[in-house]
Amino acid sequence: MTIPVTTPEAPESSIPRQPTIRELSTRERPRERLVEYGSKNLSNTELIAILLRTGSTGENVISLSARLLTRFGGLAGLGKAAFAELCGERGLSEAKACQLLAALELGRRFISLAPEERIIISTPQDAANLVTGEMGSLDQEHLRVILLNTRNEVLSTHEIYVGNVNSSVVRPAEVFRPAVRNNAPSLIVVHNHPSGNPAPSDDDIAITEDLVASEKLLGIGVLDHLIVGSGHRYVSMNENGQGFS
């Protein structure tokens, strides 16, 4: 008689556990960042995390919020989600789904009443405040562009690449395409290092040099290239003089 062999499941204690919000440093907690920088300078992930307050077993609320944005295709998709869809997501109770839908509806109603106000980028820190909360926790490299108008007000943010961001795959035409389509006079390039270390690589410098050379032909300014690491760390390549002449 053959006795079936079963593989024992890994003990629960061996499964990596994400730090809770209380275990994060003060500068990484969404509520504390809102108090220090203001709500306009928090990412969508951080704002949703404040709404939801808590995550679930093994997943903190920041990770839960980022997962929801990815699952529904960003804030616009999340705003179109049905109550039943939200309740079907791990970590979302009926109460949390109600809170989220109510907040999104209030946002829509506010936009219809208030004149449009845009975030102004005056320093690299202003740009970093928009993206480090979300991009610093991504497990793949993402390259995005922030489009600005002539007053350095943020028009929109666009995803350009997901995966390996290096000089052999990044094409200036793809990076500038959203700016051309939206008639934006300038942009800021942002990408993350999943390793957590924001120090620019040789590829990062080469990409920046190619983009700065292309801006003269297209008449669209590249104001900066930010490298985002973990813990809201970042490097401004323009500020450091890397890739910008």
C-alpha positions as CSV (number, residue, x, y, z in Angstrom):
1,M,0.0,0.0,0.0
2,T,1.3,3.4,-1.0
3,I,1.1,6.0,1.7
4,P,0.5,9.5,0.1
5,V,3.1,12.0,1.1
6,T,1.9,15.5,1.9
7,T,4.0,18.6,2.1
8,P,3.4,20.4,5.4
9,E,2.2,24.0,5.0
10,A,4.6,26.7,6.0
11,P,3.9,27.9,9.5
12,E,2.1,31.2,9.6
13,S,5.0,32.9,11.3
14,S,7.2,32.2,8.2
15,I,5.0,34.3,5.9
16,P,6.5,37.8,5.6
17,R,4.3,40.3,7.4
18,Q,4.0,43.9,6.3
19,P,4.6,46.6,9.0
20,T,1.4,48.2,10.3
21,I,0.9,51.9,10.1
22,R,1.9,52.3,13.7
23,E,5.2,50.5,13.0
24,L,6.1,52.9,10.2
25,S,8.2,55.9,10.9
26,T,6.2,59.1,11.4
27,R,7.3,60.6,8.1
28,E,5.8,57.6,6.3
29,R,2.4,57.7,7.9
30,P,-0.3,59.2,5.7
31,R,-2.1,61.2,8.4
32,E,1.2,62.7,9.7
33,R,2.2,63.6,6.1
34,L,-1.2,65.3,5.5
35,V,-0.6,67.4,8.6
36,E,2.9,68.3,7.5
37,Y,2.4,68.8,3.8
38,G,-1.3,69.4,3.3
39,S,-3.8,67.1,1.5
40,K,-3.0,68.4,-1.9
41,N,0.5,67.0,-1.7
42,L,-0.5,63.4,-0.8
43,S,-0.8,60.7,-3.4
44,N,-4.1,59.0,-4.2
45,T,-2.9,55.9,-2.3
46,E,-2.2,57.9,0.8
47,L,-5.6,59.7,0.7
48,I,-7.4,56.5,0.3
49,A,-5.4,54.9,3.1
50,I,-6.6,57.8,5.4
51,L,-10.2,57.0,4.5
52,L,-9.9,53.3,5.1
53,R,-7.9,53.7,8.3
54,T,-6.9,50.0,8.6
55,G,-5.7,47.2,6.4
56,S,-6.2,43.5,6.9
57,T,-4.2,40.6,8.3
58,G,-0.8,40.6,6.5
59,E,-1.6,43.8,4.5
60,N,-1.3,47.3,5.8
61,V,-3.7,50.0,4.6
62,I,-1.2,51.7,2.3
63,S,-0.7,48.4,0.4
64,L,-4.5,47.8,0.4
65,S,-5.1,51.2,-1.1
66,A,-2.4,50.8,-3.8
67,R,-3.9,47.4,-4.7
68,L,-7.4,48.8,-5.1
69,L,-6.1,51.6,-7.4
70,T,-4.3,49.0,-9.5
71,R,-7.2,46.6,-9.5
72,F,-9.7,49.2,-10.7
73,G,-7.4,51.1,-13.1
74,G,-6.7,54.2,-11.0
75,L,-9.0,56.8,-9.3
76,A,-11.3,57.1,-12.2
77,G,-12.0,53.4,-12.3
78,L,-12.4,53.2,-8.6
79,G,-15.0,55.9,-8.8
80,K,-17.0,53.8,-11.2
81,A,-16.8,50.6,-9.2
82,A,-20.1,49.2,-7.8
83,F,-20.7,48.6,-4.1
84,A,-20.8,44.8,-4.6
85,E,-17.4,44.9,-6.5
86,L,-15.7,46.8,-3.7
87,C,-17.1,44.4,-1.0
88,G,-15.7,41.5,-3.0
89,E,-12.2,42.8,-2.5
90,R,-10.1,41.3,0.3
91,G,-9.8,43.8,3.2
92,L,-12.8,45.9,2.3
93,S,-15.8,45.6,4.6
94,E,-19.2,47.0,3.7
95,A,-18.5,50.0,6.0
96,K,-15.2,50.7,4.3
97,A,-16.8,50.4,0.8
98,C,-19.4,52.9,1.9
99,Q,-16.8,55.3,3.2
100,L,-14.9,55.1,-0.1
101,L,-17.9,55.5,-2.4
102,A,-19.2,58.4,-0.3
103,A,-15.8,60.2,-0.4
104,L,-15.5,59.8,-4.2
105,E,-19.0,61.1,-4.7
106,L,-18.3,64.1,-2.5
107,G,-15.2,64.8,-4.6
108,R,-17.3,64.7,-7.8
109,R,-19.9,67.1,-6.4
110,F,-17.1,69.5,-5.1
111,I,-15.5,69.6,-8.5
112,S,-18.9,70.7,-10.0
113,L,-19.1,73.6,-7.6
114,A,-15.6,74.8,-7.1
115,P,-13.3,76.5,-9.7
116,E,-10.5,74.3,-10.8
117,E,-7.3,74.7,-8.7
118,R,-4.1,73.0,-9.8
119,I,-1.0,72.0,-7.7
120,I,2.0,74.2,-8.5
121,I,5.4,72.6,-8.8
122,S,8.0,75.2,-7.6
123,T,10.7,72.8,-6.2
124,P,11.7,69.1,-6.6
125,Q,10.2,68.5,-3.2
126,D,6.8,69.6,-4.5
127,A,7.0,67.0,-7.3
128,A,8.3,64.4,-4.9
129,N,5.3,65.0,-2.5
130,L,3.0,64.0,-5.3
131,V,4.6,60.6,-6.1
132,T,6.8,59.2,-3.4
133,G,4.0,57.8,-1.2
134,E,2.7,55.5,-4.0
135,M,5.8,54.9,-6.2
136,G,8.1,54.2,-3.3
137,S,6.2,51.0,-2.5
138,L,5.9,49.6,-6.0
139,D,7.7,46.3,-6.7
140,Q,8.3,47.0,-10.4
141,E,10.0,49.9,-12.0
142,H,7.5,52.5,-13.3
143,L,8.3,55.5,-15.4
144,R,5.8,58.4,-15.5
145,V,5.7,61.9,-16.7
146,I,4.0,64.9,-14.9
147,L,2.7,67.4,-17.4
148,L,2.9,71.1,-16.5
149,N,1.4,74.3,-18.0
150,T,3.2,77.6,-18.4
151,R,2.6,78.4,-14.7
152,N,4.1,75.1,-13.6
153,E,0.7,73.9,-12.6
154,V,0.1,70.1,-12.8
155,L,-2.1,69.2,-15.7
156,S,-1.9,65.4,-15.4
157,T,0.3,62.4,-14.8
158,H,0.9,59.6,-17.4
159,E,2.4,56.1,-17.1
160,I,4.9,55.5,-19.8
161,Y,6.7,52.2,-18.9
162,V,6.3,49.4,-16.4
163,G,9.2,46.9,-16.1
164,N,12.9,47.4,-16.7
165,V,13.5,51.2,-17.2
166,N,16.8,51.4,-19.0
167,S,18.4,53.3,-21.8
168,S,17.9,50.4,-24.3
169,V,14.1,50.5,-24.0
170,V,13.1,54.1,-23.1
171,R,12.3,56.0,-26.3
172,P,12.1,59.8,-26.1
173,A,9.2,59.8,-28.5
174,E,7.1,57.7,-26.0
175,V,8.1,60.0,-23.1
176,F,7.1,63.1,-24.9
177,R,4.0,61.8,-26.5
178,P,1.6,62.8,-23.7
179,A,3.0,66.3,-23.7
180,V,2.5,66.6,-27.4
181,R,-1.0,65.3,-27.3
182,N,-2.0,67.6,-24.4
183,N,0.0,70.6,-25.7
184,A,2.0,70.8,-22.5
185,P,5.0,73.1,-22.6
186,S,7.0,71.1,-20.0
187,L,7.2,67.9,-18.0
188,I,8.9,66.2,-15.1
189,V,10.1,62.6,-15.5
190,V,9.7,60.3,-12.5
191,H,10.6,56.7,-12.0
192,N,11.2,54.4,-9.0
193,H,13.8,52.0,-7.9
194,P,12.2,48.9,-6.3
195,S,15.5,48.3,-4.4
196,G,14.6,51.3,-2.3
197,N,17.9,53.1,-3.1
198,P,17.2,56.3,-5.2
199,A,20.8,56.8,-6.4
200,P,20.7,57.3,-10.2
201,S,22.3,54.5,-12.3
202,D,24.3,55.0,-15.5
203,D,21.2,54.1,-17.4
204,D,19.2,56.8,-15.6
205,I,21.8,59.4,-16.5
206,A,21.9,58.2,-20.2
207,I,18.1,58.4,-20.4
208,T,18.1,61.9,-18.9
209,E,20.7,63.1,-21.4
210,D,18.7,61.7,-24.3
211,L,15.5,63.4,-23.1
212,V,17.3,66.8,-22.5
213,A,18.8,66.6,-26.0
214,S,15.3,65.8,-27.4
215,E,13.6,68.7,-25.7
216,K,15.4,71.2,-27.9
217,L,14.0,69.6,-31.0
218,L,10.4,69.3,-29.7
219,G,10.2,72.6,-27.7
220,I,9.0,70.8,-24.6
221,G,11.0,71.4,-21.5
222,V,12.3,68.6,-19.3
223,L,12.4,70.3,-15.9
224,D,13.6,67.3,-13.9
225,H,14.0,63.6,-13.6
226,L,13.2,62.3,-10.1
227,I,14.3,58.9,-8.9
228,V,12.1,57.6,-6.1
229,G,13.2,55.2,-3.4
230,S,11.6,53.8,-0.3
231,G,10.6,55.8,2.7
232,H,9.8,58.9,0.7
233,R,13.4,59.2,-0.4
234,Y,14.2,60.7,-3.8
235,V,16.9,62.2,-5.9
236,S,16.4,65.2,-8.2
237,M,18.8,64.7,-11.1
238,N,18.5,68.3,-12.2
239,E,19.4,69.5,-8.7
240,N,22.4,67.2,-8.7
241,G,23.4,68.2,-12.2
242,Q,23.2,64.6,-13.5
243,G,22.1,64.4,-17.1
244,F,21.3,68.1,-17.3
245,S,23.9,70.4,-18.9
